[in-house]
Amino acid sequence: MNVIWFKRDLRVWDNEAFSKACESGPVIPLYIFEPELWSQNDLSYRHYQFLIECLDDLKYDIEKLGQELIIRSGNALEIFQDINQQFDISELWSHQETWNYWTFKRDSSVRKWTDLNNIEWNEPSQNGVIRALKDRDGWSKNWHTKMKVDNFLPPEKLNKLNIKTEEIPKPKDISLNRIDFVNIQKGGRREGLKLLDSFLLKRGKNYSREMSSPLTATNSCSRLSAHLSFGSLSIKEVFQATEAKKKELKELPKELKGNWIKSLNSFLGRLRWHCHFIQKLEDEPEIEFKNMHTSYDALRINDFKDIFFEKWKTGKTGYPMVDASMRSLIATGWLNFRMRAMLMSFASYHLWLPWQITSRYLATLFTDYEPGIHYSQSQMQSGTTGINSVRIYNPIKQGLDQDPDAVFIRKWLPELKKVSKENIHMPWKDAENMNGYPHPIVDESEARTSAASKIYKLRKDKIHKLEANKVYIKHGSRKPRSKKTKSKNKLKKSDVQMSLF
Ligand SMILES: Cc1cc2nc3c(=O)[nH]c(=O)nc-3n(C[C@H](O)[C@H](O)[C@H](O)COP(=O)(O)OP(=O)(O)OC[C@H]3O[C@@H](n4cnc5c(N)ncnc54)[C@H](O)[C@@H]3O)c2cc1C
């Protein structure tokens, strides 16, 4: 008996592990709900909700094949032991998972158990992430090769088995970190496919121009992130659908192409980034909580100010663009890249809060929480990688650039209704109309300058450079290097510049 263990790949289409598990005899399609995982402080009700909707579609698709999705709740090892006693598992199939530290540890114990019991555990990669990668050189080329492999087809039929299945526990029965939401995205493969279609048919046309403003990004970005994170769509099928669209567009006259090609190229680049960032966590699972570069270890952690954290968490810092972004995120579970970066940058630089704490909170809010992207990005936006440009976003400038008429700000901060157009990005200049909205908790310019000088001082140190080279060799993205540069293991000059946004 083979077992296909569905994890972050909740689909039957283009699911290599599922297709291959079905090739050699009867198979148990299994989803394990792990209450201990759901009690970790990076998971929340919105992830649960999205998962349930993905499982509904998966159940439907497996039933159409003649089987039932077997659901078990509890400790994965105990569940495997139980199934093994009854069915004598010969092969276990699941996609290679690069998720949080808890799942990393769980997989290590499952691996020990399969080895001990002579069960073959096959873990193909479902994206471009490579396990036990020796060298980052050639990674991008490899990613493209992987994305071009034909989609894996589900079997035509599955045989029905007589095996116990359970209900997923209700949120109230597990200690789930519940953050109320107004309107998060719907999960499930059908929703994912609708989003992909509408993005490639219409919404994506001005993606490259409209992704940075929270006003236009909601519609012009693909909104596929949570589907990629839960695997209701595969990154490969999204890549291939986008390439097909590009091919169609090439046949059209120039005037009909508009901004499409530029937008789709930009989008394809981000699909690659998705895997590039997850690769970092795959190579070093500890970056979920440890600075990539140790020079930053002594920073921030002892300066933690509870009150700053509370104000940032609830959208009450006194900076409208920061607060509107946070409140919109709390209500919808999604935010565009630039506003996520600004939120993180404001917390890490202006408020000098450690990313280890703030990123956990953001994880509970993002429906698309993907640890590999999340912690790498959190570290990048906090300046602790040692290899990326230091980007300190000025929230007033971001407001003026990305929401000049304050439409986004007024939507999420209704108390500022009476503040004039001239002062809306700096409402403290119109103090009598603030209507309970707080004054800024820090002076923007002073806080930014102070943070920049602390970080810059460290980066000038010779010791910093030595370790930065090592981080770059392990995690940096790069074009293929010549043998000469490779042997020198050199960091590029552009990797250490400072920039203020
Ligand atoms: C502090 C911080 C935390 C983040 N945490 C997450 C997270 O937990 N999960 C997550 O999926 N993304 C995360 N991102 C990256 C990015 O903001 C989201 O992927 C994007 O906003 C999702 O919306 P979309 O699907 O419409 O993206 P699109 O712009 O349509 O992009 C398509 C896909 O490309 C990938 N992608 C896009 N931008 C990036 C990027 N900068 N880095 C890596 N992959 C990217 C995503 O898978 C996305 O779904 C984070 C960014 C920051 C600054």
The ligand as a Gaussian input file, in Angstrom:
#p B3LYP/6-31G(d) Opt

LIG

0 1
 C        7.972000      41.705000       5.151000
 C        7.398000      40.909000       4.003000
 C        6.805000      39.682000       4.241000
 C        6.288000      38.929000       3.188000
 N        5.694000      37.727000       3.478000
 C        5.199000      36.965000       2.483000
 C        4.575000      35.710000       2.770000
 O        4.490000      35.284000       3.933000
 N        4.073000      34.987000       1.726000
 C        4.171000      35.428000       0.429000
 O        3.696000      34.730000      -0.484000
 N        4.783000      36.595000       0.140000
 C        5.280000      37.388000       1.101000
 N        5.874000      38.590000       0.797000
 C        6.128000      38.928000      -0.622000
 C        5.018000      39.708000      -1.380000
 O        4.657000      40.859000      -0.687000
 C        3.781000      38.843000      -1.665000
 O        4.190000      37.639000      -2.291000
 C        2.803000      39.509000      -2.610000
 O        2.421000      40.757000      -2.112000
 C        1.586000      38.596000      -2.758000
 O        0.596000      39.154000      -3.590000
 P        0.323000      38.574000      -5.052000
 O        0.112000      37.122000      -5.026000
 O       -0.753000      39.399000      -5.670000
 O        1.729000      38.850000      -5.749000
 P        2.144000      39.111000      -7.244000
 O        2.787000      40.450000      -7.265000
 O        1.054000      38.862000      -8.194000
 O        3.323000      38.057000      -7.464000
 C        3.097000      36.708000      -7.859000
 C        3.734000      35.754000      -6.907000
 O        5.143000      35.955000      -6.872000
 C        5.634000      35.775000      -5.546000
 N        6.199000      37.039000      -5.073000
 C        5.781000      38.293000      -5.341000
 N        6.584000      39.198000      -4.752000
 C        7.520000      38.498000      -4.106000
 C        8.640000      38.861000      -3.325000
 N        8.962000      40.134000      -3.110000
 N        9.391000      37.892000      -2.796000
 C        9.104000      36.590000      -3.020000
 N        8.057000      36.179000      -3.764000
 C        7.285000      37.117000      -4.304000
 C        4.436000      35.370000      -4.687000
 O        4.364000      33.983000      -4.628000
 C        3.271000      35.935000      -5.472000
 O        2.068000      35.252000      -5.251000
 C        6.386000      39.394000       1.844000
 C        6.975000      40.637000       1.609000
 C        7.479000      41.389000       2.671000
 C        8.101000      42.727000       2.388000

